[in-house]
Amino acid sequence: MASLRALECLVAVADSGSITQAARLLYSSQPAVSHQLAALEREAGTALIRREARGVRLTPAGRAAVVGARKAVEAAGSAVRAARAAGEAGGGSLRLACAQSLVSVLAPVLGEWHRRRPDVALSVRESTSADELHGLIDSDEADLVLMPGSVPDRFTSTVVAEEEIVLVAPTDHPLAGLDPVGLDDLDGVCLVHFAPDNGLGVWLDRHLVDAGVRVEPVMRTSVTTAAPQLAAAGLGVAVCPASAVSPGLDAAVRSFTPRWTRALVALTPGVPDELTARFIADLGERGVPVPRAGRPEASSAE
């Protein structure tokens, strides 16, 4: 297969009409350029240039070859520029994935990047399954995953924020009058719970069992952000991360005492490259947005 250097030599000769001048353009020597052209002619099985008294000219085969050679050289230059831009966090692509409720955490940073870094192509996938999110990294389908909790040792993890777990209740519910709410106050309440395919369900059950609290699940949902909506509608109360509470929700949102939080971590397959590292830093600086005035706060991690 023809080398990129040989194709560069052919393009330089075509543009300058001289092997000597082509060597100057390429910061090379005349014998080196001649060697590359000879190798290219052997590869093609035909002459590509014709030497004349005033320089060189392309043969019909050379004119045909230089079209593709020019495209190859331009493509190689484009590849290098794209890699350099990605290395400087100014271009390339970034494939993101997150726990379903954390789209609201990614959104402000995504919006800022869309405005300030238009040459970076961004994509987002969301899931309620921790195993599925881990699999996206293992299968090289995601460069960065934002999710809560502890993570397998095979990944590099960076804590980007601390998010508060809150109670959401109808405004006329007895627990709406408590501020803050104790975990034992949940004993016997009707709970809008999470379906088995949502990892929050197992996580919440574990904490309630550890606290010796029993609840009455009235219904289950796979969609994290649906739980506070259903609670606001009067079906029961919901215990969920603050990021799942939509702005303007007509419900009482209360903190727990002691304060109940979870760490949000950014996972990468190894040490983050410059582009990914910049996005992780921006996530940490932005933190977790508070749904509306009066809501419990969630802070950026150090």
Summary of the structure (lengths in Angstrom):
residues: 302
radius of gyration: 30.0
end to end distance: 52.3
largest distance: 99.9
contacts: 957
relative contact order: 0.14
helix: 44%
strand: 25%
